[in-house]
Amino acid sequence: MNTMNSTTPEQPLGISHRPSPTEAMFESFKARNTPAFIGYLPYGFPNPDVSLRALDAMVSSGADAVEIGLPYSDPVMDGPVIQAASQIALDNGERIAGVFRAVETVARAGGIPLIMSYWNLIFHYGVERFARDFENAGGAGIITPDLIPDEAGEWIEASDRHGLDRIFLVSPDSSGARLATVSAHSRGFVYAASRMGVTGERSTISASPELLVERTRQAGARNVCVGIGVSTPEQGAKVGTYADGVIVGSALVHTLLDDTKSRAKDPVEGLRDLSQTTRALAEGIHGARS
């Protein structure tokens, strides 16, 4: 009698060889000597249905990739505009599972779908489950502002299994060693925060992000995008002269808020303003080196 355990041992999951659509986008833009424009909008703001229309409008108006934000009750990196939008989304019934409809919307419109999320949301959804559902929806990569590579083992394994980009952040205060670690573990691009602090619109952009982009490239990063504080076409054009991509968030979210900055505009007015602002930013950023 065979007494060996007949249960088949669990086999390790493989590694996806799917090429990065984000990296392919940057290669295409580099061939034309043009920076990419990455826009940000929280999913579910001002409500789930209108947010899908807004994401589609951003791509059709010139955004090359879209960071779809997952609203969170404790957004430590977000400034007042994005905090207000996220709270409206939460109040109007946003649920994490719905974000995959947003990913599909961006992909169908022809943009590169990214997700910006605090790690706690993905962790509680289930890292493997989130990676699988994100890949199936056509997603490209996830930006994790509060997760560092040193603590990202589970996410690194899951993203390798599903062919997803890992986008970690660096700041002007990052050491050379930290830049090297982030560059080695990132896939798609490295997110260079133009300054310390929370997101928000600014009247000027300092010289520090240009130095940070140069240092990050020297540390091994293939693509470096700059975000936080870029608010106008002129600022986008300035950053676009040296960065591979320019990330704009608060200035886009702002177009969907009324003058109180605490309530959403009428959807028709908001979507019109969003499209106009996106087109102006796209023109400035895409023309940065012409």
C-alpha positions in Angstrom: 0.0 0.0 0.0 1.3 3.4 -1.0 1.5 5.5 2.2 2.9 8.6 0.4 0.8 11.8 0.5 -1.0 11.9 -2.9 -1.7 15.7 -2.6 0.1 17.6 -5.3 2.4 20.2 -3.7 1.5 23.8 -4.4 3.7 25.1 -7.2 5.2 28.6 -7.1 3.4 31.0 -9.4 5.4 32.2 -12.4 6.6 35.5 -13.6 4.8 37.4 -16.3 6.8 38.4 -19.3 4.2 41.0 -20.4 6.1 44.2 -21.5 5.4 47.4 -19.6 3.0 49.6 -21.5 4.2 52.5 -19.5 7.8 52.0 -20.6 6.6 51.5 -24.1 4.9 54.9 -23.9 8.1 56.6 -22.7 10.1 55.0 -25.5 7.7 56.3 -28.0 7.8 59.8 -26.6 11.6 59.8 -26.3 11.8 59.0 -30.0 9.9 62.2 -30.6 11.8 64.2 -27.9 8.6 64.9 -26.1 7.6 64.5 -22.4 4.5 62.6 -21.5 1.6 64.1 -19.6 0.2 62.1 -16.7 -3.0 63.4 -15.1 -4.5 62.5 -11.8 -8.2 62.2 -10.6 -9.7 60.3 -7.7 -12.0 57.6 -8.7 -15.6 58.2 -7.5 -15.3 62.0 -7.6 -17.8 63.6 -7.7 -19.6 60.3 -8.0 -18.7 57.0 -9.6 -20.5 57.6 -12.9 -19.3 61.2 -13.5 -15.8 60.2 -12.5 -15.8 57.7 -15.4 -16.8 60.4 -17.8 -14.1 62.7 -16.4 -11.4 60.0 -16.9 -12.5 59.5 -20.5 -12.5 63.3 -21.0 -9.0 63.6 -19.7 -7.6 61.1 -22.2 -9.6 62.5 -25.1 -8.3 66.0 -24.2 -4.6 65.0 -24.3 -3.6 63.1 -21.1 -1.3 60.2 -22.1 -1.6 58.3 -18.8 -4.0 58.7 -15.9 -3.3 58.2 -12.2 -6.6 57.0 -10.8 -6.6 57.8 -7.2 -8.2 55.6 -4.6 -9.9 57.9 -2.0 -8.7 57.2 1.5 -9.9 58.5 4.9 -6.3 59.4 6.1 -4.6 60.9 3.0 -1.3 62.0 4.6 0.3 63.1 1.2 -2.8 64.9 -0.2 -3.4 68.6 0.0 -6.8 70.3 0.6 -8.1 70.1 -3.0 -7.5 66.3 -3.3 -8.6 65.7 0.3 -11.9 67.5 -0.5 -12.5 65.5 -3.7 -11.7 62.2 -1.9 -14.1 63.0 0.9 -16.9 63.8 -1.6 -16.1 60.4 -3.4 -16.3 58.5 -0.1 -19.5 60.3 0.9 -21.1 59.4 -2.5 -20.4 55.7 -2.1 -17.1 55.1 -3.7 -15.9 51.5 -3.2 -12.5 50.1 -4.0 -13.9 47.3 -6.2 -15.4 49.9 -8.6 -11.9 51.3 -9.5 -11.4 48.5 -12.0 -14.2 50.1 -14.1 -12.2 53.2 -14.1 -9.1 51.3 -15.2 -11.1 49.8 -18.1 -12.4 53.3 -19.0 -8.9 54.8 -19.3 -7.7 51.8 -21.3 -10.6 51.9 -23.7 -10.0 55.6 -24.3 -6.4 54.9 -25.3 -4.6 56.1 -22.2 -2.2 54.2 -19.8 -4.2 53.3 -16.7 -2.3 53.8 -13.4 -3.5 53.7 -9.8 -2.3 55.9 -7.0 -3.1 54.3 -3.7 -2.1 54.3 -0.1 -0.9 50.8 0.7 -3.4 50.0 3.4 -6.2 49.9 0.9 -4.5 47.4 -1.3 -3.3 45.3 1.6 -6.8 44.9 3.0 -8.3 44.1 -0.4 -5.6 41.5 -0.8 -2.4 42.1 -2.6 -2.6 39.1 -5.0 -6.3 39.7 -5.6 -5.8 43.4 -6.3 -2.9 42.6 -8.7 -5.0 40.0 -10.5 -8.1 42.2 -10.8 -6.0 45.2 -11.9 -4.2 43.2 -14.6 -7.5 41.8 -15.9 -9.0 45.3 -16.2 -6.0 46.4 -18.4 -4.0 48.2 -15.7 -0.4 49.1 -16.2 1.1 50.0 -12.8 0.5 51.2 -9.2 2.0 54.3 -7.5 2.4 53.6 -3.8 3.3 56.9 -2.0 3.6 55.4 1.5 5.3 52.1 0.5 9.1 51.9 0.2 10.9 49.0 -1.7 12.4 47.7 1.6 8.9 46.8 2.8 7.3 45.9 -0.5 8.3 42.2 -0.9 4.7 41.0 -1.3 3.9 43.7 -3.8 7.1 43.1 -5.8 6.3 39.4 -6.1 2.7 40.0 -7.1 3.6 42.7 -9.6 6.2 40.4 -11.2 3.5 37.6 -11.4 1.1 39.9 -13.2 3.4 42.1 -15.3 2.6 45.3 -13.4 4.7 48.5 -13.0 5.9 49.4 -9.5 6.2 53.2 -9.1 8.0 54.3 -6.0 8.7 57.9 -4.9 11.8 59.9 -4.3 12.1 63.4 -2.9 14.7 66.2 -2.9 15.9 64.9 0.5 16.5 61.3 -0.8 20.0 60.1 -0.3 22.0 58.6 -3.1 21.6 55.2 -1.6 17.8 55.6 -1.4 17.7 56.8 -5.0 19.6 53.7 -6.1 17.3 51.4 -4.1 14.2 53.0 -5.6 15.6 53.0 -9.1 16.5 49.3 -8.8 13.1 48.2 -7.7 10.9 50.5 -9.8 9.3 49.4 -13.1 7.7 51.9 -15.5 9.1 55.1 -13.9 10.2 56.7 -10.7 7.9 59.4 -9.3 10.1 62.4 -8.3 8.2 64.7 -5.8 9.2 68.2 -6.7 9.2 69.2 -3.0 8.6 67.9 0.4 5.0 68.2 1.8 1.5 67.5 0.5 0.1 67.9 -3.0 -1.3 71.2 -4.2 -1.1 74.0 -6.7 1.8 76.3 -6.6 2.6 79.6 -8.3 6.2 78.7 -9.0 8.4 75.6 -9.4 11.9 75.6 -7.8 15.1 74.3 -9.4 15.2 71.3 -7.0 13.2 68.9 -9.1 15.6 69.3 -12.1 18.5 68.3 -9.8 16.4 65.4 -8.4 15.7 64.1 -11.9 19.4 64.2 -12.8 20.4 62.4 -9.5 17.7 59.8 -10.0 18.8 59.0 -13.5 22.4 58.8 -12.3 21.2 56.3 -9.7 19.9 54.0 -12.5 16.3 55.1 -13.3 15.3 54.8 -16.9 12.3 57.1 -16.6 11.7 59.9 -14.1 8.5 61.9 -13.9 7.9 65.0 -11.7 4.8 65.7 -9.8 3.4 67.7 -6.8 2.9 71.4 -7.4 2.7 71.5 -11.2 -0.3 73.6 -11.9 -0.1 75.5 -15.2 0.8 74.9 -18.8 3.8 77.1 -18.3 5.0 75.1 -15.3 4.4 71.9 -17.1 6.4 73.1 -20.1 9.3 74.1 -17.8 9.4 70.7 -16.1 8.9 68.9 -19.4 12.2 70.3 -20.6 14.1 67.8 -18.3 11.6 65.2 -17.0 10.4 62.2 -19.0 6.9 62.9 -17.8 4.9 65.6 -16.0 2.3 64.7 -13.4 -0.6 67.1 -12.7 -3.2 66.4 -10.0 -4.7 69.3 -8.0 -5.1 71.7 -10.9 -7.3 69.1 -12.7 -9.3 68.1 -9.6 -9.8 71.8 -8.9 -11.8 72.2 -12.2 -14.5 69.9 -10.8 -15.0 71.8 -7.5 -17.1 74.9 -7.1 -15.8 78.2 -5.6 -16.1 76.8 -2.0 -13.7 74.0 -2.9 -15.8 71.7 -0.8 -18.6 70.8 -3.2 -18.6 69.5 -6.8 -19.7 71.7 -9.7 -22.6 70.8 -11.9 -21.2 67.9 -14.0 -21.7 69.6 -17.4 -19.8 72.7 -16.2 -17.1 70.6 -14.4 -16.4 68.3 -17.4 -16.2 71.2 -19.7 -13.7 73.0 -17.5 -11.7 69.7 -17.0 -11.4 69.2 -20.7 -10.3 72.8 -21.3 -7.6 72.6 -18.6 -6.4 69.2 -19.7 -6.0 70.4 -23.3 -4.1 73.5 -22.2 -1.8 71.4 -20.0 -1.2 68.9 -22.8 -0.3 71.6 -25.2 2.2 73.1 -22.8 3.8 69.9 -21.8 3.9 68.2 -25.2 5.5 71.4 -26.6 8.1 71.8 -23.9 11.1 70.9 -26.2 9.9 72.3 -29.5 
